Amino acid sequence: MAVKIFWTAKARVSFLQVLEYLHDEWSHSVAVEFKERVDAVLRYLSMSPKMGKEEERLQNNIRSYLISKHTKLFYRVVKNELHLIKFFDTRQHPDRAME
């Protein structure tokens, strides 16, 4: 059974920032491919929410899943729900992940 997915405001903003960057700096088709990849990952995680890596250095049972070489999704499993926290550029310092 699939769990419900909830987008936090920070997740929505960071996702849109990645899409905008890809569209502006690469191409529309690259942005579309990224969105399709995110959709596929979210379908996968909704069926197996604990498949992401446990982020031991972060508090509150945060997990992560590598969307692409440069983008990681942070999320939390709460009961039968998947709470998306943030899309993070992996080229940044890891301490900035939860800013």
N, C-alpha and C positions, 0 to 999 in steps of 0.2 A: 504494500500500500504506500502510495506517495505521500510525503509530508507537504504541508503548505509552505510556500515561500513568501517571506516578508522582506521588502526592501526598506532599509533605513534611509533617511534623508541623505546621510553621508555616502551610502552605497550608490544611490541614484546619481548624486552629483559627481562622484568620482568615476562612475561608469560613463556618464555623458562627457566628462572631460577627456577620457581615453578615446571615445568615439570621435570627438571633435579634433583631437590631435591627429589621429590616424587619417581622418578625412582631409584635413588641411595640409599635413606634411607628407602623406603617402598618396592615397587616392580614395575615392568613394568605394571602390570594390574591396579595398583592404579593410575599411571600416565595416562594410557589410559582412565580410568574412569573420571579423572579430565578433560582431553581434551574433552571428549564427553559431560560432564556437561557444559563446557565453550561454546561449539558449540551450545548446546540447549539454553543456556541463551542468546547467541548472536542472535539466530533466534527469540526468544521471544522479546528481546529488539528492534530488527529491526522492529517488528510489533507494539510495544508499547514503544517507546523510553523514555517516561517520567515516566515509572513505577518504576524506581530506586528512591532511597531516595535523596531528595535535600540536599546537604551538605552546610548548611548555614554558617558554620565557614570558608569555602573555597570560594574564589572569582571565578568570571567568569562562573557562572551557572553550576558548577560541580555537578554531581550526582554520586551515588554509588549503587552497587548491590552486595549483599553477594552471592558469588559463592559457598563457602563451609564455614565450621565453622572457618577456619583460613585464608581465602582468599576473599578479596573484590576487585571488579573492579571499578575503577573510570573512568568516561566518561563525555563527554559534547555533548549536542545536538546543532548542528549548522545548521539552516535551515532544510533541509531534509537529514541531515547526522548525523551519530553517530560517534564521534571521541573517540576512546579508548585511555585513558591516561596512566593508570598504573594498574597492579595487585599488591595488597598490602597485606602483612602478617599482620593480625589483632592483632597479639601478640606484635607488635611493638608499640611504643608511637605514638599516632595519629598525632603529629606534624611532624612526618617523612613521612607522606603520600605523600606529593608532592615534596619530595627531589629528 
